[in-house]
């Protein structure tokens, strides 16, 4: 499982830091193995999430 995050401006958390943060808050089977940081979540003109763009 991969998590996609959009860090706030100036946020300096490592990818492992995101995973460690998740481990303390969600069940182990849902903890992501990898983390991808984006500048913004891809959306279409109506604001719907473009899941295909996240998988690419």
N, C-alpha and C positions, 0 to 999 in steps of 0.2 A: 504494500500500500504506500502511496505517495501523498504527502500533504503539500498543498500549494498555499503559500503565504504571501501577503503583501505587507512588508514591515513598514512601520511608521518612519517618517523622515528622521534620520539620526539614530535609528535603532541599530545596535551592533551585536545582536544575538547570533551565535553560530548555528549551523544546521544541527549539530549535536545538541545544542542548547534547546532548540525547538523540540527535539525528540525527548529530551529529559523532562521538559516542561509537560509534555503530553503524558508521559509515563506516570506522573503524579496525579493526573486528573481523569484519565479514561481507562477503560478495561484493557488489559494487555493485548488482547487480540485486535484491538483497534488502533494501537500505537503505530504510527507510520515508520517504515523502514528508511525512507528517504524524504527529504524536504527540498522543494523547489521554490525559490524566491522570485517573484515577479514585481514589476513596477505597478501593474494594475491587472485586475481580473478581466479577461476578454469577454466582451458582451456585444450583442447585436444592437441595432438601432432602437429596438424597443426595451433594451436593458436586460434581456434574457442571457443567462450564462451560456457561453459557447464551450461546452464540454469537450468537443472534438479538438479545439485549439489547445486545451489544457493537456490532452493526451499526446499531442504531437511533439 
